[in-house]
Amino acid sequence: MHAEARALAGKTYPNGKTAIAAAAQGHHRKPGNAERDVYRHPVETMAFLGFKPTMSVLDIGPGEGWYTELLAPALHEKGRYTATGADPNGPSDQRPTFYAQRFKALLDTAPELYGKVQTLVVDSNAPKLGSDASFDMVLVMRGVHGMINGGTLGAWLAEIHRVLKPGGVLGIEEHRAPVGADPAESAKRGYVPESWLIAQAEAAGFELGGKSEVNANPKDTKDYPAGVWALPPTLRLGEKDREKYVAIGESDRMTLRLVKAQPHRGAAP
């Protein structure tokens, strides 16, 4: 695995699609992660967002590193990959510390792939993401509902806008609530109304560059007592109705490409 990882990280790629496709085939991926590709469509998703292997990319809340496995090797030679998270040396009884330790453990498994990954310790209640105009792309993959639940979506959008370069891309993949849903209520179940979220982003200085149905799932009825976590990969209810939820698959998700708006004509530079 390490020899393959070294070769994968040492390659240069002509475009983002080729880079993500190569990483997706790697044996460095955690058992079970590749099986999620049929629901998460990483090659198509990143191509839609305009990913290039020469970019500086900030990954907000990478979780256990599902996209890290793909983006870190793709950006290893010509780009820069930064992931936010809590402090792995934080209080041992705090959940964020545990998640940060798990992410660090992932990075430690393959220095050939992850040795250049930059980690940014962030307070999720008051995020600070680095220097002005320092990233080409910022990704929030299935994380917006948490920002809404924490009452911090506005703060996150403002900070993301600040650190993106002019014309930079905010890529969002998020569980999609039914049309007209109350975001404060639907977010508690993990779902967010699409038109409402677009409006929030536009109010924060972004323009909608496009939206894709690549991660849509019409089988998702979005009415489960356990919320989106009833579905794979979480399957929170265990064996109860397991076959039903496995047959549905992962959630119905919006995929948005939001662009940092250029200053209005005549505005001060």
ZILINMO-V897751 format. One record per residue. N is the residue number from 1. RES is the residue in one small letter. SS is DSSP state (h for helix, s for strand, l for the rest). NEAR is the number of other ideal C-beta (glycine too) atoms within 8 Angstrom. Layout:
BEGIN
N:RES:SS:NEAR, N:RES:SS:NEAR
END
This chain:
BEGIN
1:m:l:7, 2:h:h:7, 3:a:h:6, 4:e:h:10, 5:a:h:14, 6:r:h:9, 7:a:h:8, 8:l:h:13, 9:a:h:12, 10:g:l:7, 11:k:l:8, 12:t:l:5, 13:y:l:10, 14:p:l:3, 15:n:l:8, 16:g:h:13, 17:k:h:9, 18:t:h:9, 19:a:h:14, 20:i:h:16, 21:a:h:9, 22:a:h:13, 23:a:h:13, 24:a:h:12, 25:q:l:5, 26:g:l:12, 27:h:l:5, 28:h:l:12, 29:r:l:9, 30:k:l:8, 31:p:l:4, 32:g:l:7, 33:n:l:9, 34:a:h:7, 35:e:h:6, 36:r:h:11, 37:d:h:9, 38:v:h:6, 39:y:h:10, 40:r:h:11, 41:h:l:10, 42:p:h:11, 43:v:h:10, 44:e:h:9, 45:t:h:15, 46:m:h:12, 47:a:h:11, 48:f:h:11, 49:l:h:12, 50:g:l:9, 51:f:l:14, 52:k:l:9, 53:p:l:14, 54:t:l:5, 55:m:l:11, 56:s:s:10, 57:v:s:16, 58:l:s:15, 59:d:s:14, 60:i:l:12, 61:g:l:10, 62:p:l:14, 63:g:l:7, 64:e:l:9, 65:g:l:12, 66:w:l:12, 67:y:l:11, 68:t:h:16, 69:e:h:16, 70:l:h:13, 71:l:h:13, 72:a:h:14, 73:p:h:16, 74:a:h:15, 75:l:h:15, 76:h:l:11, 77:e:l:9, 78:k:l:6, 79:g:l:13, 80:r:s:9, 81:y:s:14, 82:t:s:14, 83:a:s:14, 84:t:s:14, 85:g:s:14, 86:a:l:12, 87:d:l:8, 88:p:l:10, 89:n:l:4, 90:g:l:10, 91:p:l:5, 92:s:l:5, 93:d:l:4, 94:q:l:9, 95:r:h:5, 96:p:h:11, 97:t:h:15, 98:f:h:8, 99:y:h:12, 100:a:h:14, 101:q:h:9, 102:r:h:9, 103:f:h:17, 104:k:h:10, 105:a:h:8, 106:l:h:13, 107:l:h:13, 108:d:h:7, 109:t:h:7, 110:a:l:10, 111:p:h:7, 112:e:h:9, 113:l:h:13, 114:y:h:13, 115:g:l:6, 116:k:l:9, 117:v:l:11, 118:q:s:8, 119:t:s:11, 120:l:s:11, 121:v:s:8, 122:v:l:10, 123:d:l:6, 124:s:l:9, 125:n:l:6, 126:a:l:6, 127:p:l:12, 128:k:l:7, 129:l:l:11, 130:g:l:9, 131:s:l:5, 132:d:l:5, 133:a:l:10, 134:s:l:8, 135:f:s:14, 136:d:s:10, 137:m:s:16, 138:v:s:14, 139:l:s:13, 140:v:s:15, 141:m:s:13, 142:r:l:8, 143:g:l:10, 144:v:h:13, 145:h:h:14, 146:g:h:9, 147:m:h:11, 148:i:h:12, 149:n:h:8, 150:g:l:8, 151:g:l:5, 152:t:l:11, 153:l:h:10, 154:g:h:8, 155:a:h:9, 156:w:h:12, 157:l:h:12, 158:a:h:9, 159:e:h:11, 160:i:h:13, 161:h:h:12, 162:r:h:9, 163:v:h:14, 164:l:s:15, 165:k:s:9, 166:p:s:8, 167:g:s:6, 168:g:s:13, 169:v:s:14, 170:l:s:18, 171:g:s:16, 172:i:s:14, 173:e:s:13, 174:e:s:14, 175:h:s:12, 176:r:s:13, 177:a:l:11, 178:p:l:8, 179:v:l:6, 180:g:l:4, 181:a:l:10, 182:d:l:5, 183:p:h:12, 184:a:h:7, 185:e:h:8, 186:s:h:14, 187:a:h:13, 188:k:h:8, 189:r:h:10, 190:g:l:10, 191:y:l:16, 192:v:s:16, 193:p:l:14, 194:e:h:12, 195:s:h:7, 196:w:h:9, 197:l:h:15, 198:i:h:12, 199:a:h:8, 200:q:h:11, 201:a:h:14, 202:e:h:10, 203:a:h:6, 204:a:l:10, 205:g:l:7, 206:f:s:13, 207:e:s:7, 208:l:s:12, 209:g:s:7, 210:g:s:7, 211:k:s:10, 212:s:s:10, 213:e:l:6, 214:v:l:9, 215:n:l:14, 216:a:l:8, 217:n:l:12, 218:p:l:5, 219:k:l:8, 220:d:l:10, 221:t:l:6, 222:k:l:12, 223:d:l:3, 224:y:l:11, 225:p:l:4, 226:a:l:7, 227:g:h:10, 228:v:h:12, 229:w:h:8, 230:a:h:13, 231:l:l:13, 232:p:l:9, 233:p:l:6, 234:t:l:8, 235:l:l:11, 236:r:l:7, 237:l:l:10, 238:g:l:6, 239:e:l:4, 240:k:l:5, 241:d:l:7, 242:r:h:10, 243:e:h:6, 244:k:h:7, 245:y:h:13, 246:v:h:9, 247:a:h:7, 248:i:h:10, 249:g:l:10, 250:e:l:10, 251:s:l:12, 252:d:l:11, 253:r:s:13, 254:m:s:12, 255:t:s:15, 256:l:s:16, 257:r:s:15, 258:l:s:14, 259:v:s:12, 260:k:s:14, 261:a:l:7, 262:q:l:6, 263:p:l:8, 264:h:l:5, 265:r:l:4, 266:g:l:3, 267:a:l:6, 268:a:l:3, 269:p:l:3
END
